[in-house]
Amino acid sequence: MVNEYTGPPAQELETFLPKDAKNGTSKYQITPAKTDVETALVAFDPFKERKCDHPTTDGETLTHLLKASLGTGILAMPIAFSYAGLVGGILATILTAIVCTHCAYVLVKCAHTMYHRTRKTAMSFAEVAEVALDNGPQWGRKLGPFIRSCITYGLFITYFGTCSVYTVIIATNFEQVIEHYTGTDISLRVMIALLLIPLILLSWIPNLKYLAPVSMIANVFMCAGLGITFYYLVTDMPPLTERPMYVSVLSWPSFFAIVIFAMEAIGVVMPLENQMKTPQNFIGLCGVLNQGMGGVTLIYILLGFLGYVRYGDAAQGSITLNLPVEEIPAQAVKILIALAVYCTFGLQFYVCLDIAWVGMKDKFQKRPTLVNYTMRTILVTASVLLAVAVPTIGPFIGLIGAFCFSILGLLIPILIETVTYWDQGFGKFNWIIWKNVIVCFFGAVALIFGSKSSIEDILKLYF
């Protein structure tokens, strides 16, 4: 009988361990256990954990984004093209759209990174900035609360002022149409006051889910108004050779100042992302952001190009002012754009509402619904009263917007990206840093020339 014993008897633990035989020797396969922290990081999915009572679909979010970017600023595109030329305007519009879209993309991308690091499922613009600085390099950690306050107050003041300006725009368009057909003078302040109840009812729409149809209607009104405008632009259009293809680059900063503020919608980016059912679809090559801004860019180019070809240097600050006021289609444009701006009021107001409610909801937990709707009513009333008191508020809000949007829309997202990925590096040859320097240059141009343009408008108004 042959003894096949080749070693000591197997221990009880070894009997159940898988073996990996290599080169005549046996090794036991043992996978080290993950720590609790590692397990938690792997298991946590901020998008699955997010709890939202009325989440919006990708299509509804796209509708809101289109409405936020297709504001009244698009009507200034023809005069913007006069600062760059036909070909120059096309190229500069594409460049501006890339910069604005990239900054919004960076903000959301950094927010998603912060979700995983902090185990949060949603953040506001101000929270993303503060958390990024708190988790970033040592030199930036003391700046977190300050930057958060700047973003919060800057967004609130800008969008609250925008709501007042929208009220004036709506009232002005209706006033012109009524006066044209009745032949009687109507006080602009009275027209603004009459909008109070309709605007309050619009502000009572509870969330972005139910506001999506209103944004869709606004898009329809705006598209119809632009469609009639395009009809006027292509009628009796002069040959392209009568307009310059390029103009001096020294006038391009004025172009960028106009287009950046027309396209910029940084204040609605995080509220839209926070309400999405699938927030990961907001960014990406074919994400909601790129789809929306791609379509917006094409419309901006088309209106600017055709408007400049049709009217040249005679194009006014709003292309509708070039339309013949005695014709019915031109009057229809005013009504349609007024209705589109009215429907857009709810989306612009949502930014103010979101900021104000976040700051006070913890203090009113007994009757939150009553307090919420009371706050909505007070904010809308204050916005309308401001418009009644100062109907010429537009240039002043333009100055605030020039200051806030250039900083909040371009410079702050770049700061957030820098501190978010400070420890991970900035790519080969530090290309991210060089890219951010270029964006900062755009921000400085928008700040200087946007402020200059608004100050000139104020001086023309009062002197």
C-alpha positions in Angstrom: 0.0 0.0 0.0 1.5 3.3 -1.1 1.4 6.2 1.3 0.2 9.3 -0.6 0.5 11.6 2.3 2.5 14.7 1.2 2.0 17.1 4.1 0.2 17.9 7.4 -3.6 17.5 7.4 -5.6 20.4 6.1 -6.9 22.7 8.7 -10.6 23.4 8.8 -10.3 26.9 7.3 -8.1 25.7 4.5 -10.7 23.1 3.5 -13.1 25.9 2.4 -10.5 28.3 0.8 -10.2 28.3 -3.0 -6.8 27.3 -4.3 -4.7 28.7 -7.1 -2.0 26.2 -8.1 1.0 27.7 -9.9 4.4 26.1 -10.4 3.5 23.1 -8.2 2.6 25.3 -5.3 -0.8 26.1 -3.9 -1.8 29.6 -3.0 -5.1 30.5 -1.4 -7.1 33.2 -3.1 -8.1 35.7 -0.4 -9.7 39.0 -1.4 -9.2 41.7 1.3 -12.4 43.0 2.7 -13.3 46.6 1.8 -13.4 49.2 4.5 -16.7 50.7 5.4 -15.8 54.0 3.7 -14.9 52.3 0.5 -18.1 50.3 0.5 -20.2 53.4 1.2 -18.5 55.3 -1.7 -19.1 52.5 -4.1 -22.7 51.9 -3.0 -23.8 55.6 -3.0 -25.5 56.8 -6.2 -26.7 60.4 -5.8 -29.0 60.1 -8.8 -30.8 57.0 -7.4 -30.9 58.4 -3.9 -32.4 61.8 -5.0 -36.0 62.3 -3.7 -38.0 64.7 -5.7 -41.8 65.0 -5.4 -42.4 66.1 -9.0 -39.3 65.4 -11.1 -39.1 66.7 -14.6 -38.3 64.6 -17.7 -35.5 65.4 -20.1 -37.9 66.9 -22.6 -39.5 69.2 -20.0 -36.0 70.3 -18.8 -35.1 71.0 -22.4 -38.2 73.1 -22.8 -37.3 75.2 -19.8 -33.7 75.6 -20.9 -34.8 76.8 -24.4 -37.1 79.3 -22.8 -34.5 80.6 -20.4 -32.0 81.1 -23.3 -34.4 82.4 -25.8 -35.2 85.6 -24.0 -35.7 89.1 -25.3 -32.0 89.5 -25.8 -32.2 87.6 -29.0 -33.9 90.6 -30.6 -30.6 92.5 -30.2 -28.7 90.0 -32.4 -28.9 92.1 -35.7 -27.2 95.1 -34.0 -24.7 92.7 -32.5 -23.7 91.5 -35.9 -23.0 95.1 -36.9 -20.0 95.0 -34.5 -18.6 91.8 -36.1 -19.8 91.5 -39.7 -21.7 88.7 -41.4 -19.0 86.0 -41.3 -17.4 87.4 -38.2 -20.8 87.4 -36.4 -21.4 83.8 -37.2 -18.0 82.7 -35.9 -18.2 85.0 -32.8 -21.7 83.7 -32.0 -20.5 80.1 -32.1 -17.5 81.0 -30.0 -19.6 82.8 -27.4 -22.1 79.9 -27.3 -19.2 77.4 -26.7 -17.9 79.5 -23.8 -21.3 80.0 -22.1 -22.3 76.3 -22.6 -18.9 75.2 -21.3 -19.2 77.2 -18.1 -22.7 75.8 -17.4 -21.3 72.3 -18.2 -18.4 72.8 -15.8 -20.8 73.9 -13.1 -23.0 70.8 -13.4 -20.0 68.4 -13.8 -18.4 69.8 -10.6 -21.8 69.5 -8.8 -21.9 65.8 -9.7 -18.4 65.3 -8.4 -19.4 67.1 -5.1 -22.5 64.8 -4.8 -20.2 61.8 -4.5 -17.7 63.4 -2.2 -20.3 64.8 0.2 -23.1 62.2 -0.2 -25.6 64.9 -1.2 -28.1 64.4 -3.9 -28.8 68.0 -4.9 -27.1 71.4 -4.5 -27.8 75.0 -5.5 -25.2 77.0 -7.5 -24.1 78.7 -4.2 -23.8 75.4 -2.4 -21.6 73.9 -5.2 -19.2 76.8 -4.9 -19.0 76.7 -1.1 -18.6 72.9 -1.0 -16.0 72.9 -3.7 -13.9 75.5 -1.8 -14.4 73.7 1.5 -13.0 70.5 0.0 -10.4 72.2 -2.2 -6.9 73.7 -1.5 -6.2 75.2 1.8 -6.0 78.8 0.5 -9.6 78.6 -0.7 -11.4 77.2 2.3 -11.9 80.5 4.0 -13.6 81.9 0.9 -16.5 79.4 0.9 -19.1 81.3 2.9 -18.2 84.6 1.2 -18.5 83.2 -2.3 -21.8 81.5 -1.4 -23.2 84.8 -0.2 -22.0 86.7 -3.3 -23.6 84.1 -5.6 -26.9 84.0 -3.6 -27.4 87.8 -3.4 -26.1 88.3 -6.9 -28.5 85.8 -8.5 -31.4 87.1 -6.4 -30.9 90.7 -7.3 -30.3 90.0 -10.9 -33.3 87.8 -11.5 -35.6 89.9 -9.3 -34.6 92.9 -11.3 -35.1 90.9 -14.5 -38.7 90.1 -13.4 -39.3 93.8 -13.0 -37.9 94.5 -16.5 -40.1 91.7 -17.9 -43.1 93.4 -16.4 -42.2 96.7 -18.1 -41.6 94.9 -21.5 -45.0 93.2 -21.3 -46.8 96.4 -20.4 -45.0 98.5 -23.1 -45.9 96.1 -25.9 -49.6 95.9 -24.9 -49.6 99.7 -24.4 -48.3 100.3 -27.9 -50.9 98.0 -29.5 -53.8 99.4 -27.5 -52.8 103.0 -28.2 -52.4 102.2 -31.9 -56.0 100.8 -32.3 -57.8 103.1 -29.8 -56.0 106.3 -30.4 -56.0 107.1 -26.6 -53.0 107.5 -24.4 -52.6 105.0 -21.6 -50.3 105.4 -18.7 -47.5 102.8 -18.7 -47.7 102.6 -14.9 -51.4 101.7 -15.1 -50.6 99.0 -17.6 -47.9 97.6 -15.3 -50.2 97.6 -12.3 -52.9 95.7 -14.3 -50.4 92.9 -14.7 -50.2 92.3 -10.9 -53.0 89.7 -10.6 -52.0 87.7 -13.8 -48.4 87.6 -12.6 -49.4 86.4 -9.1 -51.5 83.6 -10.6 -48.5 82.6 -12.7 -46.2 82.6 -9.7 -48.5 80.2 -7.9 -47.7 77.3 -10.2 -46.1 75.1 -7.6 -43.0 73.6 -9.3 -41.1 73.2 -12.5 -43.0 70.1 -13.4 -46.2 72.0 -13.8 -44.4 75.1 -15.2 -43.2 73.1 -18.2 -46.4 73.5 -20.3 -46.2 77.3 -19.6 -42.6 77.3 -21.0 -43.8 75.3 -24.0 -46.5 77.9 -24.7 -43.9 80.7 -24.3 -41.7 78.9 -26.8 -44.6 78.7 -29.2 -45.4 82.4 -28.8 -41.7 83.3 -29.3 -41.3 81.1 -32.3 -44.4 82.6 -33.9 -43.2 86.1 -33.2 -39.8 85.3 -34.6 -41.4 83.6 -37.6 -43.3 86.8 -38.5 -40.1 88.8 -37.9 -38.2 86.5 -40.3 -40.9 87.2 -42.9 -40.1 90.9 -42.7 -36.4 90.2 -42.8 -36.4 88.2 -46.0 -38.7 90.6 -47.8 -36.9 93.0 -50.0 -33.5 91.8 -48.7 -30.5 93.5 -50.2 -27.6 91.5 -51.7 -25.1 90.2 -49.2 -22.3 92.2 -50.9 -23.7 95.4 -49.4 -22.7 94.2 -45.9 -19.2 93.7 -44.6 -18.1 90.1 -44.0 -15.8 91.3 -41.2 -15.3 94.5 -39.2 -12.4 95.5 -37.0 -11.8 93.2 -34.1 -11.7 96.3 -31.9 -15.5 96.4 -32.0 -15.9 92.7 -31.2 -15.9 93.2 -27.4 -19.2 95.1 -27.8 -20.5 92.1 -29.8 -19.5 89.7 -27.0 -21.1 91.9 -24.4 -24.5 91.8 -26.1 -24.5 88.1 -27.0 -23.2 86.8 -23.6 -26.0 88.5 -21.7 -28.5 87.4 -24.3 -27.5 83.7 -24.0 -26.5 83.5 -20.4 -28.9 81.5 -18.2 -26.5 80.3 -15.5 -29.1 81.0 -12.7 -31.5 78.4 -13.9 -29.0 75.6 -14.6 -28.8 74.1 -11.1 -32.6 74.5 -10.3 -33.3 72.6 -13.6 -30.7 69.9 -12.8 -32.0 69.6 -9.2 -35.5 68.8 -10.4 -34.6 66.3 -13.1 -35.7 62.6 -13.0 -32.4 61.7 -14.7 -29.9 64.5 -13.8 -27.0 62.5 -15.3 -28.6 63.2 -18.7 -28.2 67.0 -18.3 -24.6 66.8 -19.4 -22.8 64.6 -21.9 -22.1 65.0 -25.6 -25.8 64.6 -26.5 -27.1 65.8 -23.1 -29.9 68.2 -22.5 -27.5 71.2 -22.1 -25.8 70.7 -25.5 -29.1 70.0 -27.3 -30.7 73.1 -26.0 -27.7 75.4 -26.5 -27.1 74.0 -30.0 -30.6 74.9 -31.1 -30.5 78.3 -29.4 -27.2 79.1 -31.2 -28.7 78.3 -34.6 -31.6 80.6 -34.0 -29.4 83.4 -32.7 -27.2 83.2 -35.8 -30.1 83.1 -38.2 -31.8 86.2 -36.7 -28.6 88.1 -36.4 -27.5 87.3 -39.9 -30.8 88.0 -41.6 -31.5 91.1 -39.5 -28.1 92.7 -40.3 -28.4 91.9 -44.0 -31.9 93.5 -44.1 -31.3 96.6 -42.0 -27.5 97.0 -41.8 -26.3 99.6 -39.4 -29.9 100.9 -39.1 -30.8 97.9 -37.0 -32.0 99.0 -33.6 -31.5 97.6 -30.1 -34.6 95.4 -30.6 -35.3 94.3 -34.2 -39.0 94.7 -33.6 -38.5 98.5 -33.5 -37.5 98.3 -37.2 -40.8 96.7 -38.2 -43.6 98.9 -39.6 -45.8 99.7 -36.6 -48.9 100.4 -38.8 -49.1 96.9 -40.2 -51.1 94.1 -38.5 -48.3 91.4 -38.6 -45.9 93.8 -36.9 -48.5 94.4 -34.2 -49.0 90.7 -33.9 -45.2 90.4 -33.2 -45.5 92.7 -30.3 -48.4 90.8 -28.8 -46.8 87.4 -29.3 -43.5 88.5 -27.7 -45.3 90.2 -24.8 -47.2 86.9 -24.2 -43.9 84.9 -24.5 -42.3 87.2 -21.9 -45.3 86.8 -19.6 -45.0 83.0 -19.8 -41.2 83.3 -19.2 -41.8 85.4 -16.1 -42.5 82.2 -14.1 -39.2 80.6 -15.0 -37.2 83.7 -14.1 -39.2 84.1 -10.9 -38.4 80.5 -9.9 -34.7 81.4 -9.4 -35.7 84.1 -6.8 -38.3 81.8 -5.3 -35.8 79.0 -4.9 -33.2 81.2 -3.2 -35.7 82.9 -0.9 -37.4 79.6 0.1 -34.2 77.8 0.9 -33.3 80.6 3.2 -36.5 80.6 5.2 -38.2 77.2 4.9 -36.6 75.8 8.1 -38.1 78.6 10.1 -41.7 77.9 9.0 -42.3 74.1 9.3 -45.8 74.3 10.8 -47.6 75.7 7.7 -45.0 75.6 4.9 -47.5 75.7 2.0 -49.2 78.8 3.3 -45.9 80.5 4.0 -44.6 79.5 0.6 -47.5 81.0 -1.4 -47.5 84.1 0.8 -43.9 84.6 0.0 -44.6 84.1 -3.7 -47.3 86.8 -3.6 -45.1 89.3 -1.7 -42.2 88.8 -4.1 -44.3 89.3 -7.2 -46.0 92.3 -5.7 -42.6 93.9 -4.8 -41.4 93.2 -8.4 -44.4 94.9 -9.9 -44.2 97.9 -7.5 -40.6 98.4 -8.4 -41.6 98.5 -12.1 -44.4 100.9 -11.4 -42.1 103.2 -9.4 -39.3 103.1 -12.0 -40.5 102.1 -15.5 -37.1 103.0 -16.8 -35.4 100.4 -14.7 -34.1 98.5 -17.7 -30.7 100.1 -18.1 -30.0 99.9 -14.3 -30.8 96.1 -14.3 -28.6 95.9 -17.4 -25.7 97.3 -15.5 -26.3 94.8 -12.6 -26.7 92.0 -15.1 -23.5 93.0 -16.9 -21.7 92.9 -13.5 -23.3 89.7 -12.1 -23.6 87.5 -15.2 -20.0 88.1 -16.3 -18.8 87.1 -12.8 -21.4 84.4 -12.0 -21.8 83.0 -15.5 -18.2 82.8 -16.5 -15.7 83.5 -13.7 -17.2 81.6 -10.8 -17.7 78.3 -12.7 -14.0 78.4 -13.7 -13.0 79.0 -10.0 -15.2 76.0 -9.0 -13.6 73.8 -11.6 -10.1 74.8 -10.5 -10.6 74.0 -6.8 -12.6 70.9 -7.5 -9.8 69.2 -9.4 -6.9 70.9 -7.6 -5.6 67.6 -6.2 -6.2 65.6 -9.4 -4.2 67.8 -11.7 -5.1 69.8 -14.8 -4.3 67.5 -17.6 -1.4 67.3 -20.0 0.6 70.5 -20.2 -2.0 71.9 -17.7 -4.4 72.6 -20.6 -7.3 73.1 -18.2 -5.5 76.1 -16.7 -4.8 77.6 -20.1 -8.4 77.0 -21.1 -9.6 78.7 -17.9 -7.4 81.7 -18.6 -9.1 82.2 -22.0 -12.6 82.0 -20.4 -11.5 84.5 -17.7 -10.5 86.9 -20.6 -14.1 86.5 -22.0 -15.4 87.3 -18.5 -13.4 90.4 -18.2 -14.5 91.6 -21.7 -18.1 91.0 -20.8 -17.7 92.8 -17.5 -16.0 95.9 -18.9 -17.9 96.4 -22.1 -21.3 95.2 -20.8 -21.0 97.7 -17.9 -19.8 100.5 -20.4 -22.9 99.9 -22.6 -25.3 100.0 -19.7 -23.8 103.1 -18.3 -24.1 104.8 -21.7 -27.8 103.8 -21.8 -28.4 105.3 -18.4 -26.7 108.5 -19.5 -28.8 108.7 -22.7 -31.9 108.2 -20.6 -31.3 110.9 -18.0 -29.0 113.4 -19.7 
